[in-house]
Amino acid sequence: MAKIKFEFNQDFSISHQVEEKVNLLDKKIPVFAEHKENLDKIQETLDDFADLENLIVVGNGGSITSFNAYLFNLGTQKKVAVLNTPDPNYISQLKENFAEDDTLVMAISKSGETLETFSCLMPFIDYSVVGVTSQNNNALHQLCKKKDFPVIEHANIGGRFSAFTASALAPAMFCEMDANTLQKSAQQAYSNYAPSKSIDKNDALKLASYFYGLEQKGFTEIFCPIYSYNLSGFLPLVRQLVHETYGKNGIGQSLHGDIAPESQHHTNQRIFGGRKNLILWPFVVEKHPEELKVEIPKEIFDIKLRDMPLSNLQNKSYTKLMQYFYLGVKNTAKENKIPFVVSDFEDISTESIAEFTAFLHYFAYYSALLRNANPFDQPAVERSKELTFSFLNKK
């Protein structure tokens, strides 16, 4: 049973032209949906580090965005840091706060040729290190051989689609997250969103089509107000999937987001008072494991907020309060004819996190196909990397 529901603003429908294009899409199952990671093999490597309590994950882009989503939503008793910048202040803080004798450093790079990963790994080269990379004698693989660091093989799947490979599952398993449930739930979700499913039964295809049609009408920006601190961990992954997967050939959309309702205090002005080229994509949660309620001391019952006595808040659940904030924005969007789609989570669980991750993969994949773009390359990313190396190679 699906853990996530989607609501679309019915004022904006998918055109017949878009539906016709959907019917012509390739029905082949992409490699990310077919892959099944060998969890036992990963665990064999991690068993040698079972006594360590700390983890530093070194990586960039797709090597960390999926694990970051897992970490925010599923949590861990371990002390964890993600190192994705050679900022000397941040590196110094990690060196100070993560003891060498109680920390595993996991360097993750599919290509094994990422400059940031190498520069960030060097200050921790005397720690316990595990490499997660392709088995093709790349630079990271060579380093691990020379230093006698174990290597966990990275499947031949691009980083932003690698949530159910060792790239994200290895650090998740070290943090004692339920990788078996992540894998099983993802496989079920991939089946639900597969190319064989028609648009009326496939929310990933429906959202891709909805956004594609809106882009044709000039809606080039997407804003995600995220009504959950935990779900905000998805923002880097969603942004990467949108920008890298279908921001190509001079077209595509830009995605931004922020914690809500805090975002209402600034970005609502842009949404409702600025340029009419923005789509609203809220993330909301229906249930939380520990339901808190507002408690108002009786002596302040009569104080009023905008003519509402504080007593009206008494015993209101914080989950319900968050929903009221979200409903205010959604209904204002309807009044102002602003397109939106709502991702409504039944709860935050291992199953729902896996389901949403798989959904995002297929949504991005279909979005690229609709624009006649390659879902798996990112050619515009490479030029800045080449220039950085050219600066370093100058005598």
C-alpha positions in Angstrom: 0.0 0.0 0.0 1.4 3.4 -1.0 2.6 5.6 1.9 2.5 8.8 -0.1 -0.4 10.5 -1.8 -0.3 13.3 -4.4 -2.7 16.1 -4.9 -2.7 18.2 -8.1 -4.2 21.6 -8.6 -7.1 20.8 -10.9 -7.1 24.3 -12.4 -4.1 23.1 -14.4 -4.6 20.0 -16.4 -2.2 17.9 -18.6 -2.9 18.7 -22.2 -3.7 16.2 -24.9 -0.4 17.0 -26.7 1.6 16.1 -23.5 -0.5 12.9 -23.1 0.3 11.9 -26.7 4.0 12.4 -26.0 3.7 10.3 -22.9 2.3 7.4 -24.9 5.4 7.5 -27.1 7.9 7.2 -24.3 10.4 4.3 -24.1 8.9 1.5 -22.0 12.4 0.1 -21.1 13.1 -0.2 -17.4 16.1 1.9 -16.5 19.1 0.3 -14.9 18.6 2.0 -11.5 15.2 0.2 -11.1 16.7 -3.2 -12.0 19.7 -3.2 -9.7 19.6 -5.1 -6.4 22.5 -4.5 -4.1 24.3 -7.4 -2.3 23.7 -6.3 1.3 25.5 -9.3 2.8 28.7 -8.4 0.9 28.6 -4.8 2.2 28.0 -6.0 5.7 31.1 -8.3 5.6 33.3 -5.2 5.0 31.5 -3.2 7.7 31.8 -5.9 10.3 35.5 -5.0 10.7 34.5 -1.6 11.9 31.5 -2.5 14.1 33.1 -1.2 17.3 33.5 2.4 15.9 30.8 4.9 17.0 31.5 7.8 14.6 31.2 8.2 10.9 32.5 10.8 8.4 31.1 10.5 4.9 33.3 12.2 2.3 31.7 12.8 -1.0 29.9 15.2 -3.3 26.7 15.4 -5.3 25.0 12.1 -5.8 27.5 10.3 -3.5 25.9 12.0 -0.5 22.5 13.4 -1.3 20.6 10.1 -0.9 22.4 9.2 2.4 21.7 12.7 3.6 18.0 12.1 3.1 18.2 8.8 5.0 20.1 10.5 7.8 17.6 13.3 8.3 14.6 11.0 8.2 15.7 7.8 9.8 18.3 9.0 12.2 21.0 7.0 14.0 22.7 6.6 17.4 26.0 7.1 15.7 27.7 10.5 15.5 27.8 11.4 11.8 29.1 14.2 9.7 29.0 14.6 5.9 32.1 16.3 4.5 31.5 17.7 1.0 33.6 20.9 1.1 37.4 21.6 1.5 36.5 24.5 3.8 39.4 24.5 6.2 37.3 25.7 9.2 34.8 22.8 8.8 37.6 20.3 8.3 39.3 21.6 11.5 36.1 21.3 13.4 35.7 17.6 12.3 39.3 16.8 13.2 38.6 18.3 16.7 35.3 16.6 17.2 35.8 13.1 15.7 38.5 11.1 17.4 40.8 9.1 15.1 40.5 5.9 17.2 36.7 5.9 17.1 35.8 7.1 13.6 35.3 5.4 10.3 35.8 7.6 7.2 33.9 6.5 4.2 35.1 8.1 0.9 32.4 7.7 -1.8 32.9 8.4 -5.5 31.6 6.4 -8.4 34.3 7.8 -10.7 37.0 7.8 -8.1 38.3 11.0 -9.7 36.5 13.7 -7.7 38.9 16.4 -6.6 36.9 17.5 -3.7 36.7 14.0 -2.3 40.4 13.6 -2.4 41.2 16.9 -0.9 38.7 16.3 1.9 40.0 12.8 2.5 43.6 13.8 3.0 43.3 15.3 6.5 41.8 11.9 7.6 44.1 9.6 5.8 45.4 8.1 9.1 41.8 7.2 10.2 40.0 4.0 9.5 39.0 4.4 5.9 36.6 2.5 3.5 36.4 3.5 -0.1 33.1 3.1 -2.1 34.0 3.3 -5.8 34.0 1.6 -9.1 36.4 -1.4 -9.5 38.2 0.1 -12.5 41.6 1.2 -11.1 40.5 4.8 -10.8 42.5 7.2 -8.5 40.4 6.4 -5.3 40.7 2.7 -6.0 44.5 3.0 -6.4 44.8 5.0 -3.2 42.8 2.3 -1.3 45.2 -0.4 -2.6 48.3 1.5 -1.6 46.9 2.2 1.9 45.4 -1.2 2.3 41.9 0.3 2.8 38.9 -2.0 2.0 36.8 -1.1 -1.0 33.1 -1.6 -1.4 32.1 -1.7 -5.1 30.0 1.1 -6.4 27.5 -0.2 -9.0 27.5 1.3 -12.5 24.7 3.7 -11.6 25.0 7.5 -11.7 25.2 9.1 -8.3 21.9 10.9 -8.2 20.1 7.6 -8.9 22.3 5.5 -6.5 20.2 5.6 -3.4 19.8 1.8 -3.4 23.4 1.0 -4.2 26.4 0.9 -1.8 26.8 4.6 -2.3 24.0 5.3 0.2 23.3 1.9 1.7 26.9 1.3 3.0 26.8 4.4 5.3 23.2 3.7 6.1 24.1 0.1 7.2 27.0 1.4 9.3 24.5 3.7 11.0 22.3 0.6 11.7 19.4 1.7 9.4 17.2 -1.1 8.0 18.7 -1.6 4.6 16.6 -4.7 3.9 13.4 -2.7 4.3 14.8 0.2 2.2 15.6 -2.2 -0.6 12.4 -4.2 -0.4 10.2 -1.0 -0.3 12.2 0.6 -3.2 11.7 -2.5 -5.4 7.9 -2.3 -4.8 7.8 1.4 -5.5 9.9 1.0 -8.7 7.3 -1.6 -9.8 4.4 0.9 -9.1 6.1 3.7 -11.1 7.4 1.5 -13.9 7.0 2.6 -17.6 4.4 -0.2 -18.1 2.0 1.7 -15.7 -0.4 4.2 -17.4 -0.3 7.9 -16.4 -3.5 7.6 -14.4 -1.9 4.9 -12.2 1.6 6.3 -12.1 2.2 9.4 -10.0 5.8 9.7 -11.1 4.8 9.9 -14.7 1.9 12.1 -13.9 4.1 14.7 -12.0 6.7 14.7 -14.8 4.0 15.3 -17.3 2.3 18.0 -15.2 5.6 19.9 -14.7 6.5 19.5 -18.4 3.2 20.9 -19.6 3.6 23.8 -17.2 7.0 24.6 -18.4 5.6 25.0 -21.9 3.3 27.7 -20.4 6.3 29.5 -18.8 6.4 28.0 -15.4 10.2 27.5 -15.1 10.6 27.6 -11.3 9.5 25.1 -8.6 9.5 26.0 -4.9 9.2 23.3 -2.2 7.9 24.5 1.2 8.8 21.5 3.4 6.5 21.1 6.4 8.8 18.7 8.2 12.3 19.2 9.5 13.1 15.6 8.6 11.8 15.8 5.0 14.0 18.8 4.4 16.8 16.3 4.1 15.4 15.4 0.7 15.9 18.9 -0.7 19.5 18.4 -2.0 18.5 15.2 -3.7 15.3 16.7 -5.3 17.3 19.7 -6.5 20.0 17.6 -7.9 17.6 15.3 -9.8 15.7 18.2 -11.3 18.8 20.3 -12.3 21.1 17.5 -13.5 18.6 15.2 -15.1 16.5 17.5 -17.2 18.1 21.0 -17.0 19.7 20.5 -20.5 19.6 21.8 -24.1 18.6 25.3 -23.0 15.4 24.1 -21.2 14.4 22.7 -17.8 13.3 24.1 -14.5 15.0 25.5 -11.4 14.0 24.0 -8.0 14.4 25.7 -4.7 13.0 25.0 -1.2 13.0 25.7 2.5 11.7 24.6 5.8 8.0 25.7 6.3 6.2 27.4 7.8 9.4 29.5 8.2 9.4 30.0 4.4 6.0 31.7 4.6 7.6 34.7 6.3 9.7 35.5 3.2 9.1 33.4 0.1 5.3 33.7 0.2 5.8 37.3 -1.0 7.7 35.9 -4.0 5.1 33.2 -4.7 2.0 35.3 -4.5 3.3 38.7 -5.3 6.1 38.1 -7.8 6.5 36.8 -11.3 3.8 34.2 -12.2 6.3 31.5 -13.4 6.4 29.4 -10.2 5.0 26.0 -9.3 4.4 25.2 -5.6 5.4 21.7 -4.4 4.8 21.3 -0.7 5.9 18.2 1.3 3.6 17.5 4.3 3.3 14.7 6.9 0.0 13.3 8.3 1.2 11.4 11.4 4.2 11.6 13.8 5.2 8.9 16.2 5.1 11.2 19.2 2.0 13.4 19.0 2.6 16.7 20.9 -0.3 19.0 21.9 -0.2 22.7 22.6 -0.6 23.5 26.3 -1.7 27.1 27.2 -1.5 28.3 30.9 -5.0 29.3 32.0 -3.9 32.7 33.1 -3.1 33.7 29.5 -6.2 32.2 27.9 -7.6 35.7 27.2 -4.6 37.1 25.3 -5.5 37.5 21.7 -3.6 36.8 18.5 -5.3 38.7 15.7 -8.6 38.7 17.6 -8.2 34.9 18.4 -7.9 34.1 22.1 -5.0 31.9 23.0 -7.4 29.4 24.5 -8.3 28.3 20.9 -4.8 26.7 20.8 -5.4 24.6 23.9 -4.9 20.9 23.2 -4.4 21.4 19.5 -1.9 18.9 18.1 1.3 20.3 16.6 0.7 18.0 13.6 -2.7 19.7 13.0 -1.1 23.1 13.5 1.4 22.4 10.8 -1.4 21.3 8.5 -3.2 24.5 9.1 -0.1 26.5 8.0 0.1 24.4 4.9 -3.6 24.6 4.1 -3.4 28.4 4.3 -0.7 28.4 1.6 -2.4 25.8 -0.6 -5.7 27.6 -0.6 -4.0 30.9 -1.3 -2.4 29.2 -4.3 -5.8 28.1 -5.5 -7.2 31.6 -5.1 -4.3 33.1 -7.1 -4.4 30.4 -9.9 -0.9 29.2 -9.0 -0.2 25.5 -10.0 0.8 23.2 -7.2 1.2 19.5 -6.4 1.3 18.2 -2.8 3.4 15.2 -1.6 1.5 14.0 1.4 3.4 11.5 3.6 1.3 9.1 5.7 4.3 9.1 8.1 8.0 9.2 8.2 9.2 5.6 8.1 11.8 3.4 6.3 9.1 2.4 3.9 7.9 5.9 3.0 11.4 7.2 2.6 12.3 4.4 0.2 9.1 4.9 -1.7 9.6 8.7 -2.1 13.2 8.2 -3.2 12.2 5.7 -5.9 9.4 8.0 -6.9 11.9 10.9 -7.4 14.1 8.7 -9.5 11.3 7.8 -11.9 9.9 11.4 -11.9 13.3 12.8 -13.0 13.8 10.0 -15.5 10.4 10.7 -17.2 11.0 14.4 -17.1 14.2 14.0 -19.1 12.5 11.7 -21.7 9.7 14.1 -22.2 12.3 16.8 -23.1 14.2 14.4 -25.4 17.2 14.6 -23.0 19.6 11.9 -21.8 18.5 11.3 -18.1 22.0 10.1 -17.1 24.5 12.6 -18.3 25.5 16.1 -17.0 27.7 17.5 -19.7 27.6 21.1 -18.5 29.0 20.1 -15.1 32.4 19.0 -16.6 33.7 22.4 -17.8 34.2 24.0 -14.4 35.9 20.8 -13.2 38.4 21.0 -16.1 39.2 24.6 -15.3 39.8 23.8 -11.7 42.3 21.1 -12.6 44.0 23.6 -15.1 44.5 26.1 -12.2 46.1 23.3 -10.1 48.4 22.2 -12.9 49.9 25.6 -13.4 53.5 25.8 -12.3 
